[in-house]
Amino acid sequence: MQRTLVELIAAKRDGQALPAGDVSRLIAAFSAGEMADYQMAAFLMAVFFQGMSDVETVALTEAMLHSGRVLDLSSVRGFKVDKHSTGGVGDKVSICLAPMVAACGARVPMVSGRGLGHTGGTLDKLEAIDGFSTVLSSAQFVKIVDEVGACLIGQTAEIAPADKRIYALRDVTATVESIPLIVASILSKKLAEGIDGLVLDVKVGRGAFMKDETRARALAEALVRVGTQAGKKVVAVLTDMSAPLGVEVGNANETREALEVLHDRGPSDLLECTLVLGAEMLTIAGLARTTTEARDMLQGVIADGRARDVMAKLVAAQGGDSRVVNEPDRLVLAPVTVDVTAERSGVVSEVDALEVGLASVAMGAGRTRADQAVDHQVGISVLKKPGAAVKAGEVLARLHVRDAAASTEAAARVAAAFSIGERVSTPRPLVIATIR
């Protein structure tokens, strides 16, 4: 005799591992309206405290995956591989990574997100391009992936709808940080893309959601285990997010910077992060034997212009003005600039990514409510990174704003994000670990 939904909630509350069939039944009942929101909230809190085995997490992932439509990319030639970041400040990697990997011969179907908390979203950045649409039908998505090699869209109502409802409950019941729930949420959306492989960028540090390396590593290992058990090739890379990635934080300015990478003019840390993740994507796709060979391929498509060609086709196919690819300055920034200067001479020892991200949100580049619009033109340029020598009065950061008088608090917050010491400290490595 089957246990009731209340009995299953109680079993998880008491620390019991649920059979895969019971986990699937819970999600099916929730999707069908047979399980109330408050009951799912109770189950989520039980998972938060008691955890889940890999068997349960795989079952939860697959149940959420199949609560909606799994995109059929069987007609698309080549290995389908995507990259997912857990979120960071200044993380615009997807915008330059997708065309680079596609130019090397892989297919990159990418379902991206909007800004969340203090971290920016790829969709908001891309929508700074005039006319660019991130809302496409499944047929359009498949067609662009096949013909261009890459496509970047948002989560549709068809993709893992149970995850969307469950995430909303997690957000208001303080259960977001549960590793099994994070794993199932990420993988259910990603596997719904119809991909063959996935590379995960798990951020760790002040500007990441996972600020502790131990928990970040546990999340990365769980994502690799569960994704592999679901039948996909999965690699996770732990990368540092103690300082913002690159120079720009915002929307139009970050998209500009990502496009500069395609011209081989991007900042070194942004380029390195892109090459590291792209090399893993090409390796699991079987297009390169080693990550060294893969890096050479990626640098080659920058040098010969093929990555820019793919990006121009992608932007045009998604309704945008493709001229921005070769002319990134077409992306307009807010007209007023406010400089944050150093109060003393020395060496920048720290740039607090969390504080910079929160300042950016306060300026309007991010959201404090889900229904809020973002201002694509405001942003922050972090002109001095950790390790840089500075003199008193030198510009540390530049704010791009609509109104200088209204930016006083944001400027003070950015100023407080900089720590200046007497000597150069050992820089944190960008790549902390790779988990295969």
C-alpha positions as CSV (number, residue, x, y, z in Angstrom):
1,M,0.0,0.0,0.0
2,Q,1.4,3.4,-1.0
3,R,2.3,5.9,1.7
4,T,0.3,9.1,1.7
5,L,2.0,12.4,0.9
6,V,1.9,13.4,4.5
7,E,3.7,10.1,5.4
8,L,6.4,10.8,2.8
9,I,7.0,14.3,4.3
10,A,7.2,12.8,7.8
11,A,9.6,10.1,6.6
12,K,12.0,12.7,5.1
13,R,11.6,14.8,8.3
14,D,12.8,11.8,10.3
15,G,15.8,11.4,8.1
16,Q,14.6,8.4,6.0
17,A,15.9,8.0,2.4
18,L,12.9,7.9,0.0
19,P,12.7,5.4,-2.9
20,A,13.1,7.1,-6.3
21,G,9.4,6.3,-7.1
22,D,8.2,8.1,-4.0
23,V,10.3,11.2,-4.9
24,S,8.8,11.2,-8.4
25,R,5.3,10.8,-7.0
26,L,5.8,13.9,-4.8
27,I,6.7,16.0,-7.7
28,A,3.9,14.6,-9.9
29,A,1.4,15.3,-7.1
30,F,2.7,18.9,-6.7
31,S,2.6,19.5,-10.5
32,A,-1.0,18.1,-10.7
33,G,-2.2,20.3,-7.8
34,E,-2.7,17.3,-5.5
35,M,0.0,18.6,-3.1
36,A,-0.5,22.0,-1.6
37,D,2.3,24.6,-1.6
38,Y,2.5,24.5,2.2
39,Q,3.1,20.7,2.0
40,M,5.8,21.1,-0.5
41,A,7.3,23.9,1.7
42,A,7.4,21.4,4.6
43,F,9.1,18.8,2.4
44,L,11.7,21.3,1.3
45,M,12.5,22.2,4.9
46,A,12.8,18.5,5.7
47,V,15.3,18.1,2.8
48,F,17.2,21.2,4.0
49,F,17.8,19.7,7.4
50,Q,18.0,16.0,6.5
51,G,19.6,16.1,3.0
52,M,19.1,13.6,0.2
53,S,21.1,10.6,-1.1
54,D,22.3,10.7,-4.7
55,V,19.5,8.3,-5.7
56,E,16.9,10.7,-4.3
57,T,18.6,13.7,-5.9
58,V,18.7,12.0,-9.3
59,A,15.0,11.1,-8.9
60,L,14.2,14.7,-8.0
61,T,16.2,16.0,-10.9
62,E,14.5,13.7,-13.4
63,A,11.0,14.3,-12.0
64,M,11.4,18.1,-12.3
65,L,13.0,17.6,-15.8
66,H,10.0,15.6,-17.0
67,S,7.5,18.0,-15.4
68,G,7.7,19.9,-18.7
69,R,9.1,19.6,-22.1
70,V,12.6,18.2,-22.9
71,L,13.8,20.0,-26.0
72,D,14.5,17.6,-28.9
73,L,17.9,18.4,-30.4
74,S,18.3,15.1,-32.2
75,S,18.1,16.9,-35.5
76,V,21.0,19.1,-34.6
77,R,24.4,17.8,-35.9
78,G,27.3,17.6,-33.5
79,F,27.9,17.3,-29.8
80,K,25.6,19.6,-27.7
81,V,27.4,21.1,-24.7
82,D,26.4,23.9,-22.3
83,K,28.1,25.8,-19.5
84,H,26.4,27.0,-16.3
85,S,27.7,29.4,-13.7
86,T,26.4,29.5,-10.1
87,G,26.6,33.3,-10.4
88,G,29.1,36.0,-9.8
89,V,29.8,39.7,-10.0
90,G,31.1,40.8,-13.5
91,D,30.6,37.2,-14.8
92,K,29.8,37.8,-18.5
93,V,31.6,34.7,-19.7
94,S,28.7,33.1,-21.5
95,I,28.4,35.9,-24.0
96,C,31.9,35.4,-25.4
97,L,32.2,31.7,-24.6
98,A,29.2,30.4,-26.6
99,P,30.4,31.8,-30.0
100,M,34.0,30.7,-29.3
101,V,33.0,27.1,-28.6
102,A,30.5,27.0,-31.5
103,A,33.2,28.3,-33.8
104,C,35.3,25.3,-32.8
105,G,32.6,22.9,-34.0
106,A,30.4,22.2,-30.9
107,R,26.8,23.1,-30.6
108,V,25.9,25.3,-27.6
109,P,22.2,25.4,-26.7
110,M,22.2,27.8,-23.7
111,V,19.3,28.5,-21.4
112,S,20.4,31.4,-19.3
113,G,19.0,33.4,-16.4
114,R,18.4,36.9,-15.2
115,G,20.1,38.8,-12.4
116,L,19.6,37.2,-8.9
117,G,20.4,39.1,-5.8
118,H,23.8,40.8,-6.1
119,T,24.8,38.8,-9.2
120,G,24.1,39.8,-12.8
121,G,22.2,37.8,-15.4
122,T,23.2,36.9,-19.0
123,L,19.8,37.7,-20.4
124,D,19.8,41.2,-18.9
125,K,23.2,41.8,-20.4
126,L,22.3,40.5,-23.9
127,E,19.1,42.6,-23.9
128,A,21.3,45.7,-23.8
129,I,21.8,45.0,-27.5
130,D,19.1,46.8,-29.5
131,G,16.4,44.3,-30.7
132,F,18.0,41.2,-29.1
133,S,15.3,38.7,-28.1
134,T,15.8,36.0,-25.4
135,V,12.2,34.8,-25.8
136,L,12.1,32.3,-28.7
137,S,9.9,29.3,-29.5
138,S,11.4,25.8,-29.2
139,A,11.5,25.5,-33.0
140,Q,13.4,28.8,-33.3
141,F,15.8,27.7,-30.6
142,V,16.6,24.4,-32.3
143,K,16.9,26.1,-35.8
144,I,19.4,28.7,-34.5
145,V,21.5,26.1,-32.6
146,D,21.7,24.0,-35.8
147,E,22.4,26.8,-38.3
148,V,24.5,29.2,-36.2
149,G,26.0,26.8,-33.6
150,A,24.7,28.6,-30.5
151,C,21.6,30.2,-29.1
152,L,21.0,32.0,-25.8
153,I,17.5,32.1,-24.4
154,G,15.6,32.3,-21.1
155,Q,13.7,29.5,-19.3
156,T,10.4,29.1,-20.9
157,A,7.1,27.9,-19.3
158,E,7.7,24.6,-21.0
159,I,11.1,23.9,-19.4
160,A,11.0,22.3,-15.9
161,P,7.9,24.1,-14.7
162,A,8.0,22.2,-11.4
163,D,11.4,23.6,-10.7
164,K,10.1,27.1,-11.3
165,R,7.4,26.7,-8.7
166,I,9.6,24.9,-6.2
167,Y,12.3,27.6,-6.6
168,A,9.7,30.3,-5.7
169,L,8.9,28.4,-2.5
170,R,12.6,27.9,-1.7
171,D,13.1,31.6,-2.1
172,V,10.5,32.5,0.6
173,T,11.1,29.6,3.0
174,A,14.9,30.0,3.5
175,T,15.7,26.7,1.8
176,V,17.7,28.0,-1.2
177,E,21.1,26.9,0.2
178,S,20.3,23.1,0.3
179,I,22.9,21.3,-1.9
180,P,20.5,18.6,-3.2
181,L,17.9,21.2,-4.1
182,I,20.4,23.4,-5.8
183,V,21.7,20.3,-7.8
184,A,18.2,19.2,-8.9
185,S,17.2,22.8,-9.8
186,I,20.3,23.4,-12.0
187,L,20.4,20.0,-13.7
188,S,16.7,19.8,-14.4
189,K,16.8,23.0,-16.4
190,K,20.1,22.1,-18.1
191,L,19.1,18.6,-19.0
192,A,15.8,19.9,-20.5
193,E,18.0,21.6,-23.2
194,G,18.7,18.2,-24.7
195,I,22.4,18.5,-24.2
196,D,25.0,15.7,-24.2
197,G,27.5,17.4,-21.9
198,L,27.7,20.2,-19.3
199,V,30.5,22.2,-17.8
200,L,29.8,23.9,-14.5
201,D,31.5,27.0,-13.2
202,V,31.0,26.9,-9.4
203,K,32.0,30.3,-8.0
204,V,33.4,30.6,-4.5
205,G,34.2,33.7,-2.5
206,R,32.7,36.9,-1.3
207,G,30.8,37.6,-4.5
208,A,29.5,34.1,-4.9
209,F,26.4,32.4,-3.3
210,M,28.8,29.8,-2.0
211,K,31.3,31.8,0.0
212,D,32.9,28.8,1.7
213,E,35.3,26.6,-0.4
214,T,34.2,23.4,1.4
215,R,30.6,23.9,0.6
216,A,31.4,25.0,-3.0
217,R,33.4,21.9,-3.5
218,A,30.6,19.7,-2.1
219,L,28.2,21.3,-4.5
220,A,30.5,20.8,-7.4
221,E,31.1,17.2,-6.6
222,A,27.3,16.6,-6.2
223,L,26.6,18.2,-9.5
224,V,29.2,16.0,-11.3
225,R,28.0,12.8,-9.6
226,V,24.3,13.4,-10.2
227,G,24.8,14.7,-13.7
228,T,26.9,11.7,-14.6
229,Q,24.3,9.3,-13.1
230,A,21.7,11.0,-15.3
231,G,23.8,9.9,-18.3
232,K,25.6,13.1,-19.2
233,K,29.3,14.1,-19.5
234,V,29.8,16.6,-16.7
235,V,32.8,18.6,-15.4
236,A,32.8,21.2,-12.7
237,V,35.4,24.0,-12.2
238,L,35.7,25.9,-8.9
239,T,36.7,29.5,-9.7
240,D,37.4,32.5,-7.5
241,M,34.8,35.2,-7.0
242,S,36.4,37.2,-4.2
243,A,36.9,40.2,-6.6
244,P,34.7,41.1,-9.6
245,L,35.6,39.2,-12.8
246,G,37.0,41.5,-15.5
247,V,36.6,45.3,-15.2
248,E,32.9,45.9,-15.9
249,V,29.9,45.3,-13.7
250,G,26.5,46.1,-15.1
251,N,24.7,45.2,-18.3
252,A,25.6,47.2,-21.5
253,N,29.2,47.7,-20.2
254,E,29.6,43.9,-19.4
255,T,28.3,43.0,-22.9
256,R,30.8,45.4,-24.4
257,E,33.6,43.8,-22.4
258,A,32.5,40.3,-23.5
259,L,32.6,41.4,-27.1
260,E,36.0,42.8,-26.6
261,V,37.2,39.3,-25.7
262,L,36.3,38.2,-29.2
263,H,38.6,40.9,-30.5
264,D,41.4,39.7,-28.2
265,R,41.1,42.9,-26.2
266,G,39.4,41.6,-23.0
267,P,40.9,41.7,-19.5
268,S,43.2,38.8,-18.7
269,D,41.2,37.2,-15.9
270,L,38.0,37.2,-18.0
271,L,39.8,35.7,-21.0
272,E,41.5,33.1,-18.8
273,C,38.1,32.0,-17.2
274,T,36.6,31.8,-20.7
275,L,39.5,29.7,-22.0
276,V,39.4,27.3,-19.0
277,L,35.7,26.6,-19.3
278,G,35.8,26.5,-23.1
279,A,38.6,24.0,-23.0
280,E,36.6,21.7,-20.8
281,M,33.6,22.0,-23.1
282,L,35.6,21.1,-26.2
283,T,37.4,18.2,-24.4
284,I,34.1,16.5,-23.3
285,A,32.7,17.1,-26.8
286,G,35.6,15.1,-28.2
287,L,36.8,18.0,-30.3
288,A,40.1,18.2,-28.6
289,R,42.3,15.5,-26.9
290,T,43.6,17.7,-24.2
291,T,42.7,21.1,-22.6
292,T,45.9,22.5,-24.0
293,E,44.9,21.6,-27.5
294,A,41.4,23.0,-26.8
295,R,42.8,26.3,-25.6
296,D,44.8,26.6,-28.8
297,M,41.6,26.1,-30.8
298,L,39.8,28.7,-28.8
299,Q,42.5,31.3,-29.2
300,G,42.6,30.4,-32.9
301,V,39.0,31.3,-33.5
302,I,39.5,34.6,-31.8
303,A,42.6,35.4,-33.9
304,D,41.0,34.5,-37.3
305,G,37.7,36.1,-36.6
306,R,35.5,33.0,-36.7
307,A,34.2,33.6,-33.1
308,R,33.1,37.1,-34.1
309,D,31.4,35.8,-37.2
310,V,29.4,33.3,-35.1
311,M,28.5,36.0,-32.6
312,A,27.3,38.3,-35.4
313,K,25.1,35.6,-36.9
314,L,23.8,34.7,-33.4
315,V,22.8,38.3,-32.6
316,A,21.2,38.7,-36.0
317,A,19.3,35.5,-35.7
318,Q,17.9,36.6,-32.3
319,G,16.7,39.9,-33.7
320,G,19.6,42.1,-32.5
321,D,21.8,44.7,-34.2
322,S,24.8,42.6,-35.2
323,R,26.9,45.7,-35.8
324,V,27.7,45.7,-32.1
325,V,29.9,42.7,-32.5
326,N,32.5,44.7,-34.5
327,E,31.6,48.0,-32.9
328,P,31.0,47.3,-29.1
329,D,30.9,51.0,-28.4
330,R,27.4,51.1,-30.0
331,L,26.2,49.8,-26.6
332,V,25.3,53.1,-24.9
333,L,26.3,53.7,-21.3
334,A,24.7,56.2,-18.9
335,P,25.8,59.7,-19.7
336,V,27.2,60.8,-16.3
337,T,30.4,59.4,-14.7
338,V,31.4,59.6,-11.0
339,D,35.0,58.6,-10.0
340,V,35.9,56.8,-6.8
341,T,39.4,57.7,-5.9
342,A,42.1,56.3,-3.5
343,E,42.4,58.1,-0.2
344,R,46.0,56.8,0.3
345,S,48.8,55.4,-1.7
346,G,49.7,51.7,-1.6
347,V,48.6,48.4,-3.2
348,V,45.1,47.2,-3.7
349,S,44.8,44.2,-1.5
350,E,41.1,43.5,-1.9
351,V,38.1,44.5,-4.0
352,D,35.0,43.1,-2.3
353,A,32.9,41.6,-5.1
354,L,29.8,41.4,-2.9
355,E,29.8,45.2,-2.1
356,V,30.4,46.1,-5.7
357,G,27.6,43.8,-6.8
358,L,25.2,45.3,-4.2
359,A,26.2,48.8,-5.3
360,S,25.4,47.9,-8.9
361,V,22.0,46.7,-7.9
362,A,21.3,49.8,-5.9
363,M,22.2,51.9,-9.0
364,G,19.5,50.0,-11.0
365,A,21.6,47.5,-12.9
366,G,20.0,44.7,-10.9
367,R,16.7,43.9,-9.2
368,T,15.3,43.9,-5.7
369,R,12.0,42.4,-6.9
370,A,11.4,39.8,-9.6
371,D,9.1,42.1,-11.6
372,Q,11.5,45.0,-11.6
373,A,13.1,46.3,-14.8
374,V,16.8,46.9,-15.0
375,D,18.6,49.9,-16.3
376,H,21.0,48.5,-19.0
377,Q,23.1,51.6,-19.2
378,V,24.2,52.1,-15.6
379,G,27.3,50.2,-14.3
380,I,30.6,50.2,-12.6
381,S,34.1,50.0,-14.1
382,V,36.6,48.5,-11.6
383,L,39.8,50.1,-12.8
384,K,42.1,48.8,-10.2
385,K,42.2,45.1,-9.3
386,P,43.9,43.3,-6.4
387,G,47.7,43.7,-6.7
388,A,47.6,47.1,-8.5
389,A,49.7,49.9,-7.1
390,V,47.9,53.2,-6.6
391,K,48.6,56.7,-5.6
392,A,46.4,58.9,-3.4
393,G,43.8,60.5,-5.6
394,E,44.1,58.0,-8.4
395,V,40.8,56.6,-9.8
396,L,39.9,53.2,-8.4
397,A,36.5,52.8,-10.0
398,R,34.2,54.8,-12.3
399,L,30.4,54.7,-12.0
400,H,28.2,55.2,-15.1
401,V,25.0,56.9,-13.8
402,R,22.0,59.0,-14.8
403,D,22.4,61.4,-11.9
404,A,25.6,62.2,-10.0
405,A,23.7,63.5,-6.9
406,A,21.7,60.3,-6.6
407,S,24.8,58.1,-6.8
408,T,26.4,59.3,-3.5
409,E,25.6,56.2,-1.5
410,A,26.6,53.8,-4.3
411,A,29.9,55.6,-4.7
412,A,30.6,55.3,-1.0
413,R,29.8,51.6,-1.1
414,V,32.2,51.1,-4.0
415,A,34.9,53.1,-2.2
416,A,34.4,50.9,0.9
417,A,34.9,47.7,-1.3
418,F,38.6,48.6,-1.9
419,S,41.2,47.7,0.7
420,I,44.6,49.3,0.2
421,G,47.7,47.9,2.0
422,E,51.4,48.5,2.0
423,R,52.7,45.6,0.0
424,V,51.6,43.1,-2.7
425,S,49.9,40.0,-1.3
426,T,49.9,36.6,-3.0
427,P,47.1,36.7,-5.6
428,R,44.3,34.2,-5.3
429,P,44.3,31.6,-8.1
430,L,41.4,32.0,-10.6
431,V,40.9,28.2,-10.8
432,I,40.7,26.5,-7.4
433,A,39.9,23.0,-8.5
434,T,38.6,20.9,-11.5
435,I,36.3,18.0,-10.7
436,R,35.6,15.4,-13.3
